[in-house]
Amino acid sequence: MNTKTDTSPTIFELVSGLEIHVQLNTASKIFSSDSAAFGAKPNEHISPVSLALPGALPKLNKEVTAKAIRMGLALNCTINQTNFFDRKNYFYADLPKGYQITQDKKPVCQNGYIDLVLSDGTEKRIGINRIHMEEDAGKSIHDQNDAYSFVDLNRAGVPLIEIVTEPDIRSAEEASVLLSEIRKLVRHLDVSDGNMEEGSLRCDANISIRELGDTEFGTRCEVKNLNSIRNVRRAMEFEFFRQQEVVTAGGVIIQSTLTFDADKGTTAPMRTKEMANDYRYFPDPDLPPIYISDEWLNQLKAAMPVLPKEITAKLVADFGISNAEASIFAEDTELLNYLNLALLEVRHPKSLINWLAGPVRALLNEQQLTIDALKIEPKQLAEIINLVDEKKITQHIALQQLLPAIQLNPEKDIITLAEEMNLLIVENKDELSEFADQVLAKFKPQVEAYKKGKKGVLGLFVGEIMKLAQGKADPQKINELLQDKLK
C-alpha cells in the first residue's frame, strides 16, 4: 500500500509482519492433563501445574508437537528435529509462575513461506520466520466488581503455536488474506477451530513505515490482540496513516505496544515496547529437549492431507468450475467429503456442485447446520439431483418440498416419497396445452406485446402455467409449447 500525503511529496510504504497465536484443539493442556476445553466455569480446569504450586512439574503433551509440525509442513518450514523450551519472564496477575514456557532460540519450525493470491490475481509470497510452541496465560476479568479484578486460570497452560512472519507484508489486504489463509489451514489440518470470537486465533501486527525505495526498516509499533480479520485490516490502515502524519510533521515514531479500539477504529499506546532482553530468556530446566525422530517425522509427513490450494486446483481442472466455487469445498473438509461421496451416485457432477455451493449451503445456513448434521445422505441428494436433471421433477419442487420431506423421513426411498407426495412431473401434453390456452386468453395485452417484440413476457406465461400445473411440469417444454402457440 503506497500513498502520498497532502503536505509532503514523500511516498511511504507499509512494512509489517504478523504474530499469529493459534490455540490448539488438543483435549488437554500443553504441560498437564487439565482439560483444554472452552466454556467451563471459572477455574474449573486447573491443577497444581496450572496453578504453579511449588514442586509441580510440567510434562509435554506429545500431540501439541505433532500439530505444530503439521502446521510447519503446510507452511513449507524446516522442522528442527532437536528443539527445546525456554522461560520468558514477566509479571502479570494471570501468569501464576511469573514466566511463560515458550520457545526462543530453537523453535520447532523455521524458515517457511506461504503464497497468497490477492484480489487482483497477483501472487505474493510471505516468509514464515518461525513457528514455536508455548502455553497460554490465564484471563483477567475487570468488569465483575468495581473494587477488584478476578482471575480465571482455565486458559492457563492451554497449548498455543505462534506463527511469526517475516516483515514482508506491504498492505492491509495482504495481511487480511494471509490471516484468512492461516485460518483455512488450521481448520483443514485439524490443528485448531480457528474461531477468532473465542480467542482460538489471535493476531499481533508489527507495523512500521519507510520511504519508498529505502531498504532499512523503520521503527515499529506492535498492535496487540486483534480478534478479527476485519480489525487487523482496520488497525493496519489506521496505523499506517498515523505514522505518516507523525513523520511528515517532523515527529519521530516511538517503539511501543498499542491497543486497537474497534469502536473508534483507532490505536492507542499501552506501554513502551519490551525488547527480548527484558524477558530474560533461558532454557527451562524442568523440561528436557525434544527429539523428533526421522521415523516419527516421516509418519507425520505421510499423514498430511492434501492442502486447500491443491484441492482447489484439482476441482477447477476436473469440473471446469471457478476458483471461487472450488474454494468453497477446499475450505470445508466435511462439505468436500460429502461431495466425493455424492459424486459416486450423481450423473452430472456439475449439477451436484451447483446444488451444494448454492441451495444446499443456503439451507444449511438457514437451519444453522453443518453438512454432517444434514439428515440427507449424499446418495439421497444425488438421487434427487438425478430426478431434476432427468426432468422428472422440477428443481423448485425438489428444493421446496422433497428436500424438507426427506429430512423428516430420512429412511424413505426418494422416488417412493416423491410419488406418494405426487411431486413428479406428469407428461400430459393435452392438459399443458389447455393450461397454455387459458393463460394466453387471460393475458391478451401481453400476448400482443410479445408479438410486437417484447419477448420478456414469455416468463410471465410460463410462471402462470406452472401454477396451474402445480409445479409438476417441465418449464423448458412449456416454453417450447408457448412459442409454437404464439407463432
Secondary structure, 3 states (H helix, E strand, C coil): CEEECCCCCCEEEEEEEEEEEEECCCCECCCCCCECCCCCCCCCCCCHHHHCCCCCCCCCCHHHHHHHHHHHHHCCCEECCEECCEEEECCCCCCCCCEEEECCCCCCEEEEEEEEECCCCCEEEEEEEEEEEEECCCEEECCCCCCCCEEECCCCCCEEEEEEECCCECCHHHHHHHHHHHHHHHHHCCCCCCCCCCCCEEEEEEEEEEECCCCCCCCCEEEEEECCHHHHHHHHHHHHHHHHHHHHCCCCCCCEEEEEECCCCEEEEEEECCCHHHHCCEECCCCCCEECCHHHHHHHHHCCCCCHHHHHHHHHHHHCCCHHHHHHHHCCHHHHHHHHHHHCCCCCHHHHHHHHHHHHHHHHHHHCCCHHHCCCCHHHHHHHHHHHHCCCCCHHHHHHHHHHHHHHCCCCCHHHHHHHCCCCCCCCHHHHHHHHHHHHHHCHHHHHHHHCCCHHHHHHHHHHHHHHCCCCCCHHHHHHHHHHHHC
